[in-house]
Amino acid sequence: MAVIRRKKAVVAGVALTALAASVLFTGCASGSSQANLADCKEVTEISWLGTIKVEIQDQFTAAIEDYNATNTDCTSVTLIEAPQDQPFLQTVTPMYEAGDAPTIMTALQELPDMADKVMDWSGQPLAELAAEGTLDVANIDGKQVGIPVTAEAFGLLYNKAVLDKAGVDPANIKTRSDLQKAFDAVAATGVSPMHFSGLWWSLGAHFTNIYHTNAAENADGRMAILDQLKAGTYGLASDPVFNNWLDTFDLMKANTIDTATIADTDYDLGVENLATGESAFWFMGNWAEPNLLTTTPDGEFGIMPVPTSDTAGAYGNDSISVGVPFYVMIDTEQSTPAQQEAAVKLLTWFLTTPEGQGYWAGPVEDGGMNFIPVYSGFSVQPTTYMAQEIAKYIADGKTLQWVNSAYPSGLQEAYGAAAQKYYDGVIDRAQFAAELEAAWKQ
């Protein structure tokens, strides 16, 4: 199991100006039904695997329908459903074997696995527009195998109205003990302090990153720990940072609403609990903000760090995890040059035209996907409360590395399975540490 080695990403350097077997989706018209294609001598048909994120599925589908109905490039785009409970490689590999590879797809940990099958974006105009540091993770041995979708952040999301009522200022939560006091203040108002989701991907990718990103104060130190885990020479149970992280894990679990579970449906319940004020905090990312605002349009939802140390000023206690969640790739193994060109034109529409940018970064209430732009030239910028908070963290340099971007393919699933056992009390700390270490040998 190889640790993913790429150019060192400096996601914290994303410029504030960049910030400021397949089932077809319904509504994705074929070329024969698109009036704008009537005069085309030849229609180029391309496909896109998935909708980038399930949270913005409706908005993304509407954008593709709009492009299909209005483009003058003689292009017809079909969306292919991607199973949410199946790793990317398990979905895409049979498609390649059957000769049905999608034209466009998005991935992260699997980038090295796809490097020999996809287009090199080096020198492409869209790649030149990407903010500094956002391309690095997708540069595999000098080949730019993808371009970034957006920047995302995860940490403790909060309902501002609930915290205001409890007299809690997130800016004053600087240690784990401070977080406990905040939980107590919220509980005193009759509200559950926390919704701690037991979703495998939230625990396996994002919450384990909270440990790994705090395990050392520089990227080389963090990667060295991954190397030692791979070699079987690192003992997590004796690492004080790991034990601090588990103390925070325990605190959040002890204060979570009793309906939070490891079920796949827990995401929707987390949205409901936070949006309606049934809970004050939720460990999740800003991708949930459109769902929160759909549930409570006039709500204000913020984001704050997850304190893993009880020492004020300790590394990581004042920062949130910021990174690129997915990169867009274009197939070259089975797609024709015309299809590759059509795919670039579609992405150019999304990232450089007023209509496309409106879908990409516009507010969810206006049909947008609320992505934080990481390309220069964007006239549309998110204006939500959470997006403004993320912008401030980035501007202040208070960001943490997404070490989970360096997880080998399959590790986050193994991490997630082990974390769910700990979450449910099936295993203790020592067993949890042993299962995380064993995951590197799979």
C-alpha positions as CSV (number, residue, x, y, z in Angstrom):
1,M,0.0,0.0,0.0
2,A,1.7,3.1,-1.2
3,V,1.4,6.5,0.4
4,I,0.5,8.9,-2.4
5,R,3.4,11.1,-3.3
6,R,2.7,14.2,-5.3
7,K,4.0,17.8,-5.5
8,K,3.6,19.3,-2.0
9,A,0.3,21.0,-1.9
10,V,0.0,24.4,-0.2
11,V,-3.7,24.6,0.1
12,A,-3.5,27.2,2.7
13,G,-2.1,29.5,0.0
14,V,-5.3,29.5,-2.0
15,A,-5.5,33.2,-2.7
16,L,-8.4,35.1,-1.1
17,T,-9.1,36.5,-4.5
18,A,-9.8,33.0,-5.8
19,L,-12.1,32.4,-2.9
20,A,-13.6,36.3,-3.0
21,A,-22.9,-0.6,-15.0
22,S,-24.7,2.7,-15.3
23,V,-28.1,4.3,-14.8
24,L,-28.8,7.5,-16.7
25,F,-30.2,10.4,-14.7
26,T,-33.6,11.6,-15.9
27,G,-33.7,15.0,-17.6
28,C,-30.4,14.6,-19.5
29,A,-31.5,14.9,-23.1
30,S,-30.0,13.0,-25.9
31,G,-28.9,14.8,-29.0
32,S,-32.0,13.8,-31.0
33,S,-34.3,15.8,-28.6
34,Q,-32.2,18.9,-28.3
35,A,-33.6,21.6,-30.6
36,N,-30.3,23.5,-30.5
37,L,-28.7,20.5,-32.3
38,A,-31.0,20.5,-35.2
39,D,-28.6,22.1,-37.6
40,C,-25.5,20.0,-36.4
41,K,-24.0,17.8,-39.0
42,E,-22.6,15.7,-36.3
43,V,-23.3,15.6,-32.5
44,T,-20.5,14.8,-30.1
45,E,-21.9,12.7,-27.2
46,I,-20.0,12.8,-23.9
47,S,-20.7,11.4,-20.4
48,W,-20.0,12.6,-16.9
49,L,-19.8,10.0,-14.1
50,G,-21.8,11.2,-11.0
51,T,-22.8,14.7,-10.0
52,I,-19.6,15.6,-8.2
53,K,-21.4,15.6,-4.9
54,V,-24.8,14.1,-4.0
55,E,-25.6,17.2,-1.9
56,I,-25.9,19.3,-5.1
57,Q,-27.3,16.6,-7.4
58,D,-30.4,18.6,-8.4
59,Q,-28.5,21.8,-9.1
60,F,-25.8,19.9,-11.1
61,T,-28.4,18.1,-13.1
62,A,-30.2,21.3,-13.9
63,A,-26.9,22.9,-15.1
64,I,-26.3,20.0,-17.5
65,E,-29.8,20.2,-18.8
66,D,-29.3,23.9,-19.4
67,Y,-26.0,23.3,-21.2
68,N,-27.6,20.6,-23.3
69,A,-30.4,22.9,-24.3
70,T,-28.3,26.0,-25.1
71,N,-24.8,25.0,-26.2
72,T,-23.8,25.8,-29.8
73,D,-20.9,23.3,-29.8
74,C,-23.1,20.4,-31.1
75,T,-22.5,18.5,-27.8
76,S,-24.9,16.3,-25.8
77,V,-24.0,15.5,-22.2
78,T,-25.3,12.4,-20.4
79,L,-25.0,12.0,-16.6
80,I,-24.2,8.5,-15.3
81,E,-25.3,7.7,-11.8
82,A,-22.4,6.7,-9.4
83,P,-23.4,4.5,-6.5
84,Q,-22.8,6.4,-3.3
85,D,-21.8,3.4,-1.2
86,Q,-19.2,2.1,-3.7
87,P,-15.6,3.3,-4.0
88,F,-14.7,5.1,-7.2
89,L,-12.4,2.4,-8.6
90,Q,-15.0,-0.3,-8.0
91,T,-17.4,1.8,-10.1
92,V,-15.1,2.9,-12.9
93,T,-12.9,-0.2,-13.5
94,P,-15.8,-2.4,-14.8
95,M,-16.8,0.5,-17.1
96,Y,-13.3,0.6,-18.6
97,E,-13.2,-3.2,-18.9
98,A,-16.6,-3.0,-20.8
99,G,-15.3,-0.3,-23.1
100,D,-17.8,2.2,-21.6
101,A,-15.5,4.6,-19.8
102,P,-17.0,8.0,-18.9
103,T,-15.6,11.0,-20.6
104,I,-15.5,13.1,-17.4
105,M,-15.1,12.0,-13.8
106,T,-14.0,13.3,-10.5
107,A,-11.8,11.6,-7.8
108,L,-9.1,12.4,-5.2
109,Q,-7.2,9.4,-3.6
110,E,-7.6,7.5,-6.9
111,L,-5.7,10.0,-9.0
112,P,-2.5,8.0,-9.3
113,D,-4.6,4.9,-10.3
114,M,-6.1,7.0,-13.2
115,A,-3.0,8.8,-14.3
116,D,-2.3,6.7,-17.3
117,K,-5.9,6.9,-18.5
118,V,-6.7,10.6,-18.5
119,M,-5.7,13.8,-20.1
120,D,-2.7,15.9,-19.1
121,W,-4.0,19.4,-18.3
122,S,-0.6,21.0,-18.4
123,G,-0.7,24.2,-20.3
124,Q,-4.5,24.1,-20.7
125,P,-6.1,27.6,-20.2
126,L,-8.3,26.3,-17.4
127,A,-5.3,24.9,-15.5
128,E,-3.6,28.3,-15.9
129,L,-6.6,29.9,-14.1
130,A,-6.5,27.7,-11.1
131,A,-5.3,29.3,-7.8
132,E,-1.8,28.7,-6.5
133,G,-1.4,25.4,-4.7
134,T,-4.7,23.9,-5.9
135,L,-3.2,21.9,-8.8
136,D,-0.4,20.2,-6.8
137,V,-2.2,17.2,-5.4
138,A,-3.3,16.2,-8.9
139,N,0.2,16.4,-10.4
140,I,1.4,12.8,-10.7
141,D,5.0,12.5,-11.7
142,G,4.8,15.7,-13.7
143,K,1.5,15.0,-15.3
144,Q,-1.4,17.2,-14.4
145,V,-4.1,14.6,-14.3
146,G,-6.9,16.8,-13.0
147,I,-8.1,20.3,-12.2
148,P,-9.7,21.3,-8.9
149,V,-13.5,21.4,-8.4
150,T,-13.5,23.8,-5.4
151,A,-12.0,24.4,-2.0
152,E,-13.8,22.8,1.0
153,A,-13.4,23.0,4.7
154,F,-14.5,20.8,7.5
155,G,-14.7,21.2,11.2
156,L,-17.4,21.8,13.8
157,L,-20.4,23.4,12.0
158,Y,-22.6,25.4,14.3
159,N,-26.1,27.0,14.4
160,K,-25.4,30.6,15.3
161,A,-28.8,31.3,16.7
162,V,-28.5,28.3,19.1
163,L,-25.1,29.4,20.3
164,D,-26.3,33.0,20.8
165,K,-29.1,31.8,22.9
166,A,-26.7,29.8,25.1
167,G,-24.3,32.7,25.3
168,V,-21.5,30.8,23.5
169,D,-19.0,32.6,21.3
170,P,-17.2,30.1,19.1
171,A,-14.1,32.5,19.0
172,N,-13.7,31.7,22.8
173,I,-13.5,28.0,22.3
174,K,-9.7,27.4,22.3
175,T,-9.3,24.1,24.1
176,R,-11.1,20.8,24.6
177,S,-12.2,22.0,28.0
178,D,-13.6,25.2,26.4
179,L,-15.6,22.9,24.1
180,Q,-17.0,21.0,27.1
181,K,-18.1,24.3,28.7
182,A,-19.8,25.2,25.4
183,F,-21.6,21.9,25.4
184,D,-22.7,22.4,29.0
185,A,-24.1,25.9,28.2
186,V,-26.0,24.6,25.2
187,A,-27.4,21.6,27.2
188,A,-28.6,24.0,29.9
189,T,-31.0,25.6,27.3
190,G,-32.5,22.2,26.5
191,V,-30.8,21.6,23.2
192,S,-28.5,18.7,22.4
193,P,-24.9,20.0,22.2
194,M,-23.8,17.9,19.3
195,H,-24.8,15.8,16.3
196,F,-21.7,13.5,15.8
197,S,-22.3,11.5,12.7
198,G,-21.1,7.9,12.5
199,L,-20.9,7.9,8.7
200,W,-18.0,5.9,7.6
201,W,-16.7,8.5,5.1
202,S,-17.0,11.3,7.7
203,L,-15.1,9.3,10.3
204,G,-12.7,7.5,8.0
205,A,-11.6,10.5,5.8
206,H,-12.4,13.7,7.7
207,F,-12.3,12.9,11.4
208,T,-9.1,10.8,11.1
209,N,-7.6,13.7,9.2
210,I,-8.0,15.8,12.4
211,Y,-5.5,13.4,14.0
212,H,-3.1,13.1,11.1
213,T,-3.0,16.9,10.4
214,N,-2.2,17.6,14.0
215,A,0.3,14.7,14.4
216,A,3.2,17.0,13.3
217,E,3.5,20.7,12.7
218,N,4.8,20.4,9.1
219,A,3.9,18.3,6.0
220,D,7.2,16.4,6.1
221,G,6.6,15.2,9.6
222,R,3.0,14.2,8.8
223,M,4.1,12.2,5.8
224,A,6.9,10.6,7.9
225,I,4.2,9.2,10.2
226,L,2.3,7.8,7.3
227,D,5.5,6.1,6.0
228,Q,6.1,4.6,9.5
229,L,2.5,3.3,9.6
230,K,3.0,1.8,6.2
231,A,6.2,0.1,7.4
232,G,4.5,-1.1,10.6
233,T,6.8,0.8,12.9
234,Y,4.5,3.4,14.3
235,G,2.6,2.9,17.5
236,L,-0.5,5.1,17.7
237,A,-1.4,4.2,21.2
238,S,1.8,5.8,22.6
239,D,1.3,9.0,20.6
240,P,0.0,11.8,22.8
241,V,-1.5,13.6,19.9
242,F,-3.5,10.4,19.0
243,N,-4.7,10.1,22.6
244,N,-5.7,13.8,22.7
245,W,-7.7,13.2,19.5
246,L,-9.4,10.3,21.1
247,D,-10.3,12.4,24.1
248,T,-12.1,14.8,21.7
249,F,-13.7,11.9,19.9
250,D,-15.0,10.7,23.3
251,L,-16.2,14.1,24.3
252,M,-18.2,14.6,21.1
253,K,-19.7,11.1,21.3
254,A,-20.7,11.7,25.0
255,N,-22.5,14.8,24.0
256,T,-24.1,13.8,20.8
257,I,-27.9,13.6,20.2
258,D,-29.1,10.1,20.8
259,T,-30.5,9.8,17.2
260,A,-27.0,10.0,15.6
261,T,-25.9,6.7,14.2
262,I,-23.5,5.0,11.7
263,A,-26.4,4.5,9.3
264,D,-26.0,6.0,5.8
265,T,-29.2,8.1,6.4
266,D,-27.5,9.9,9.3
267,Y,-26.3,12.7,7.0
268,D,-29.9,13.9,6.3
269,L,-30.7,13.6,10.1
270,G,-27.6,15.7,10.8
271,V,-28.8,18.4,8.4
272,E,-32.2,18.4,10.0
273,N,-30.9,18.5,13.6
274,L,-28.5,21.4,13.0
275,A,-30.8,23.4,10.7
276,T,-33.8,23.3,13.0
277,G,-31.8,24.0,16.2
278,E,-32.2,20.5,17.7
279,S,-28.4,20.4,18.1
280,A,-25.8,23.2,18.3
281,F,-22.8,21.6,16.6
282,W,-22.2,19.0,13.8
283,F,-18.8,17.6,12.7
284,M,-19.1,18.1,8.9
285,G,-18.0,20.3,6.1
286,N,-19.2,23.3,4.2
287,W,-20.7,21.1,1.5
288,A,-23.6,20.7,3.9
289,E,-24.4,24.4,3.9
290,P,-26.7,24.3,0.8
291,N,-28.7,21.5,2.6
292,L,-28.8,23.5,5.8
293,L,-30.0,26.7,4.0
294,T,-32.6,24.7,2.0
295,T,-34.0,23.5,5.4
296,T,-33.8,26.9,7.1
297,P,-33.3,29.6,4.5
298,D,-32.9,32.4,7.0
299,G,-30.4,30.5,9.2
300,E,-26.8,31.4,9.9
301,F,-24.4,28.4,10.0
302,G,-20.7,28.8,10.8
303,I,-17.6,26.7,11.1
304,M,-15.0,26.5,13.8
305,P,-11.9,24.3,14.6
306,V,-12.0,20.9,16.4
307,P,-9.8,21.4,19.5
308,T,-7.8,18.3,20.1
309,S,-5.6,19.7,22.8
310,D,-6.4,21.1,26.2
311,T,-3.5,23.5,25.9
312,A,-4.4,27.0,24.7
313,G,-2.3,27.9,21.6
314,A,-1.5,24.2,20.8
315,Y,-1.0,23.6,17.1
316,G,-4.2,23.1,15.2
317,N,-6.6,24.2,17.9
318,D,-7.3,27.4,16.1
319,S,-7.5,26.2,12.5
320,I,-9.8,24.3,10.2
321,S,-9.0,21.7,7.6
322,V,-9.1,23.2,4.0
323,G,-8.4,21.4,0.8
324,V,-9.6,20.3,-2.7
325,P,-12.1,17.5,-2.3
326,F,-12.2,16.3,-6.0
327,Y,-10.3,16.8,-9.2
328,V,-11.9,16.7,-12.7
329,M,-10.4,14.2,-15.1
330,I,-11.0,13.7,-18.8
331,D,-10.6,10.2,-20.2
332,T,-8.1,9.7,-23.1
333,E,-8.0,5.9,-23.3
334,Q,-11.4,5.4,-24.8
335,S,-12.7,8.9,-25.6
336,T,-12.1,10.4,-29.1
337,P,-10.3,13.7,-29.5
338,A,-13.6,15.3,-30.4
339,Q,-15.1,14.0,-27.1
340,Q,-12.1,15.3,-25.2
341,E,-12.5,18.7,-26.8
342,A,-16.2,18.8,-26.0
343,A,-15.5,17.9,-22.4
344,V,-13.0,20.8,-22.1
345,K,-15.7,23.1,-23.6
346,L,-18.2,22.0,-21.1
347,L,-15.9,22.8,-18.2
348,T,-14.9,26.1,-19.8
349,W,-18.6,27.0,-19.8
350,F,-18.9,26.2,-16.1
351,L,-15.8,28.1,-15.1
352,T,-15.6,31.1,-17.4
353,T,-19.1,32.1,-18.5
354,P,-21.7,34.1,-16.4
355,E,-24.2,31.3,-16.9
356,G,-21.9,28.5,-15.9
357,Q,-20.4,30.4,-13.0
358,G,-23.9,31.0,-11.7
359,Y,-24.4,27.3,-11.4
360,W,-20.9,26.6,-10.1
361,A,-20.7,29.2,-7.3
362,G,-24.2,30.8,-7.1
363,P,-26.4,30.4,-4.0
364,V,-28.4,27.2,-3.7
365,E,-31.7,29.2,-3.5
366,D,-30.9,30.4,-7.0
367,G,-30.1,26.9,-8.3
368,G,-26.4,27.2,-7.7
369,M,-24.0,24.7,-6.3
370,N,-22.4,27.1,-3.8
371,F,-18.8,26.0,-4.7
372,I,-16.1,28.3,-3.4
373,P,-14.3,29.3,-6.6
374,V,-10.6,28.5,-7.0
375,Y,-10.2,30.0,-10.4
376,S,-9.4,33.6,-11.3
377,G,-11.9,35.6,-13.3
378,F,-15.0,34.5,-11.3
379,S,-17.7,37.2,-11.2
380,V,-19.8,35.0,-8.9
381,Q,-18.7,34.6,-5.3
382,P,-20.5,32.9,-2.4
383,T,-21.9,35.3,0.1
384,T,-23.1,33.0,2.9
385,Y,-22.1,33.2,6.5
386,M,-20.0,30.0,6.4
387,A,-18.3,30.9,3.2
388,Q,-17.2,34.3,4.7
389,E,-15.9,32.5,7.8
390,I,-13.9,30.1,5.6
391,A,-12.5,33.1,3.7
392,K,-11.3,34.7,7.0
393,Y,-9.6,31.5,8.1
394,I,-7.7,31.3,4.8
395,A,-6.8,35.0,4.9
396,D,-5.5,34.6,8.4
397,G,-3.5,31.4,7.5
398,K,-5.5,29.3,9.9
399,T,-5.8,26.2,7.8
400,L,-4.8,22.6,8.2
401,Q,-3.6,20.2,5.6
402,W,-5.9,17.5,4.2
403,V,-3.6,14.6,5.0
404,N,-6.4,12.3,3.9
405,S,-5.7,13.4,0.3
406,A,-2.5,11.3,0.7
407,Y,-4.3,8.2,2.0
408,P,-3.8,5.2,-0.4
409,S,-6.9,4.0,-2.2
410,G,-9.1,2.0,0.2
411,L,-7.5,3.3,3.4
412,Q,-10.3,5.7,4.3
413,E,-12.8,2.9,4.0
414,A,-10.8,0.7,6.4
415,Y,-10.3,3.6,8.7
416,G,-14.0,4.3,8.6
417,A,-15.0,0.7,9.5
418,A,-12.6,0.8,12.5
419,A,-13.9,4.2,13.6
420,Q,-17.5,3.0,13.5
421,K,-16.6,0.1,15.8
422,Y,-15.1,2.6,18.3
423,Y,-18.0,5.0,17.8
424,D,-20.4,2.2,18.7
425,G,-18.4,1.0,21.7
426,V,-17.6,-2.4,20.1
427,I,-13.8,-1.9,20.5
428,D,-11.7,0.0,23.0
429,R,-8.9,2.5,22.4
430,A,-6.1,-0.1,22.2
431,Q,-8.1,-2.2,19.7
432,F,-9.0,0.9,17.7
433,A,-5.4,1.9,17.4
434,A,-4.5,-1.7,16.4
435,E,-7.2,-1.7,13.7
436,L,-6.0,1.6,12.3
437,E,-2.4,0.3,12.1
438,A,-3.6,-2.9,10.5
439,A,-5.5,-1.0,7.8
440,W,-2.1,-0.1,6.3
441,K,-1.3,-3.8,5.7
442,Q,-4.5,-4.5,3.7
